[in-house]
Amino acid sequence: MKKIIFALVISFSSLAMHAENINVNEKVLTAFKTDFVTADQVEWFAGPNYFKAAFRLNDHQVFAFYNQEGKLLGLTRYILTSELPLRLQASLKKSYNQYWVSDLFEAAREEGTSYYITLEDAETKLVLKAGSDNTWTVYEKTKKA
């Protein structure tokens, strides 16, 4: 299940179809309206086995993923490095100071909150993941062409 959700998070923009081309079922719409009463600027997308709502909530762009039955699978949002837990910020400065941040988001699921950060330098692209233990692990490392 964790791999499925992470795959959804990473590939949501490439797999999704715009809401004008899909029908979001009533279970999903009802669940969303209950979960996010104050959401605005809602756009719906669909993947093979999920629906994604992109919306504004408390001045943040948020993405909610639902299954066909209307169960909330998880939430993601882009964040700034200053919004990371302090231990993760300190670890980045200590161990990855030579890289720049090209992407950072928070993923919240029933199992807890995780952070995914993409770091780059002239030759390498790193994707790091941090979970409840507040330590970074290398999720993916690639050489640039």
C-alpha positions, 0 to 999 in steps of 0.5 A, spaced: 500 500 500 505 504 501 508 503 494 502 505 491 501 511 495 508 513 493 507 512 486 501 516 486 504 522 489 510 521 484 506 520 478 500 524 479 501 529 474 503 525 469 497 520 470 492 524 471 486 526 467 483 533 468 476 533 471 472 536 465 474 529 462 471 525 468 466 523 472 467 523 480 463 519 483 458 521 489 462 517 494 468 521 493 465 527 492 461 526 499 467 524 502 471 530 500 466 535 502 466 532 509 473 532 510 475 539 507 469 543 508 473 550 507 477 548 501 476 552 494 479 552 487 478 544 487 480 541 481 479 533 480 483 528 476 483 521 475 488 515 475 487 508 474 484 506 481 484 513 484 481 520 484 485 526 486 483 533 488 487 539 487 485 545 492 487 551 496 486 550 504 489 555 509 493 558 503 496 552 501 496 548 495 493 541 497 492 534 494 488 529 496 487 522 494 481 517 494 480 510 492 473 509 488 469 507 495 471 514 497 476 513 502 482 518 503 488 514 501 493 520 503 494 528 502 500 531 499 503 538 499 509 542 497 513 545 503 519 550 504 525 547 507 523 552 513 517 548 514 521 541 515 522 538 522 528 542 525 532 535 526 531 534 518 533 541 517 539 540 521 541 534 517 540 537 510 545 542 512 550 538 515 550 532 510 547 535 504 549 542 504 553 542 497 546 540 493 540 545 492 533 543 493 529 542 487 522 539 490 520 538 497 513 535 499 510 532 505 505 526 504 500 524 510 497 518 510 494 513 516 501 510 517 504 517 519 507 523 515 513 523 510 517 528 507 520 527 500 526 532 497 529 532 491 536 535 491 541 536 485 548 538 484 551 539 477 552 531 476 547 528 481 540 528 483 538 525 489 531 523 492 531 523 500 525 520 504 524 521 511 519 518 516 517 518 523 524 517 525 526 524 522 532 521 519 533 522 511 534 515 507 536 515 500 530 513 496 533 514 489 540 516 486 541 518 479 547 521 475 545 527 470 546 526 463 
